[in-house]
Amino acid sequence: MNTLKGFPRSHLVLAAFVAMPLTSFLIASPTPEGEDRFTTELVLAEIADGTDLQAIDAPTPSDAPISAIREHHEVVRAGDSLARIFQRASIPPRELAAVLESGRQLPG
């Protein structure tokens, strides 16, 4: 007990508050070996015997040529909105909505 009296009381209280949640987390968290065992058993149970795993894979993209991309250059003027630019380029409003909703789904 002599070593504990050398520390300030506030430090001991702080150490106890840090140690309690850390200890409960370490006790409650599962070990990686335990998780792997159950995951492997579940995956193997879901795969039927004799299942062709190659058929499950996604289809390979075809080597067919991509349709020609039409390029169009449009000068953006002061006060132009995206809708007005699309209108001048004869692009329907439905495609404008699809572009706006696509977000970061587009490649590149």
VMD Tcl script that draws the C-alpha trace (Angstrom):
set ca {
  {0.00 0.00 0.00}
  {2.95 2.34 0.40}
  {3.41 2.58 -3.38}
  {-0.21 3.68 -3.93}
  {0.13 6.50 -1.41}
  {2.90 7.97 -3.58}
  {0.45 8.74 -6.42}
  {-2.04 11.61 -6.33}
  {-5.62 10.52 -5.71}
  {-6.84 12.04 -8.99}
  {-4.35 9.90 -10.94}
  {-5.54 6.73 -9.21}
  {-9.18 7.55 -9.95}
  {-8.34 8.28 -13.59}
  {-6.42 5.01 -13.89}
  {-9.39 3.10 -12.47}
  {-11.82 4.75 -14.93}
  {-9.54 3.86 -17.84}
  {-8.84 0.31 -16.64}
  {-12.46 -0.74 -16.03}
  {-13.82 -0.24 -19.59}
  {-10.61 -1.57 -21.10}
  {-10.79 -4.73 -19.00}
  {-14.47 -5.30 -19.79}
  {-13.77 -4.81 -23.50}
  {-10.93 -7.33 -23.47}
  {-13.03 -9.89 -21.61}
  {-16.09 -9.45 -23.85}
  {-14.29 -9.35 -27.21}
  {-14.02 -12.72 -28.97}
  {-10.70 -14.11 -30.04}
  {-9.87 -14.15 -33.77}
  {-9.44 -17.94 -33.72}
  {-12.95 -18.41 -32.34}
  {-14.53 -16.18 -34.99}
  {-12.67 -17.87 -37.86}
  {-13.80 -21.31 -36.79}
  {-17.49 -20.38 -36.76}
  {-17.30 -18.37 -39.99}
  {-15.62 -21.22 -41.86}
  {-18.18 -23.73 -40.64}
  {-21.08 -21.50 -41.71}
  {-19.66 -20.88 -45.17}
  {-18.92 -24.54 -45.74}
  {-22.42 -25.46 -44.57}
  {-23.98 -23.08 -47.12}
  {-22.08 -24.53 -50.10}
  {-23.80 -27.65 -51.35}
  {-21.72 -30.67 -52.32}
  {-20.92 -30.82 -56.01}
  {-21.69 -27.15 -56.60}
  {-19.73 -25.74 -59.52}
  {-18.06 -22.69 -57.99}
  {-17.02 -21.35 -61.40}
  {-20.68 -20.90 -62.32}
  {-21.18 -18.68 -59.27}
  {-18.55 -16.14 -60.40}
  {-19.63 -13.01 -62.22}
  {-19.73 -13.28 -66.00}
  {-16.65 -12.14 -67.88}
  {-17.21 -8.91 -69.77}
  {-17.42 -9.44 -73.50}
  {-14.83 -8.12 -75.89}
  {-17.50 -6.51 -78.05}
  {-16.59 -2.95 -79.03}
  {-18.22 -0.22 -77.02}
  {-20.54 1.99 -79.02}
  {-18.95 5.15 -80.27}
  {-19.05 7.94 -77.72}
  {-20.36 11.16 -79.16}
  {-18.37 14.21 -78.11}
  {-19.99 17.60 -77.77}
  {-18.38 20.82 -76.62}
  {-20.59 23.43 -75.02}
  {-19.55 26.92 -74.00}
  {-20.69 27.73 -70.47}
  {-21.93 31.27 -70.15}
  {-22.34 33.34 -67.02}
  {-25.51 32.36 -65.17}
  {-25.91 29.00 -66.95}
  {-27.35 26.18 -64.92}
  {-26.66 22.53 -65.57}
  {-30.24 22.14 -66.81}
  {-29.78 24.93 -69.39}
  {-26.49 23.43 -70.63}
  {-28.16 20.03 -71.03}
  {-31.11 21.68 -72.82}
  {-28.82 23.41 -75.35}
  {-27.06 20.08 -75.95}
  {-30.47 18.41 -76.61}
  {-30.10 16.05 -73.66}
  {-33.45 15.18 -72.05}
  {-34.11 16.25 -68.42}
  {-34.46 12.60 -67.41}
  {-30.78 12.00 -68.28}
  {-29.81 15.10 -66.28}
  {-31.61 13.63 -63.27}
  {-29.80 10.30 -63.78}
  {-26.43 12.10 -63.86}
  {-27.21 14.06 -60.71}
  {-28.36 10.92 -58.86}
  {-25.37 8.83 -59.95}
  {-23.03 10.52 -57.47}
  {-19.69 8.72 -57.36}
  {-20.91 5.58 -59.11}
  {-19.33 6.62 -62.39}
  {-15.93 5.07 -63.16}
  {-12.92 7.29 -63.44}
}
mol new
graphics top color blue
foreach p $ca { graphics top sphere $p radius 0.5 }
foreach p [lrange $ca 0 end-1] q [lrange $ca 1 end] { graphics top cylinder $p $q radius 0.2 }
display resetview
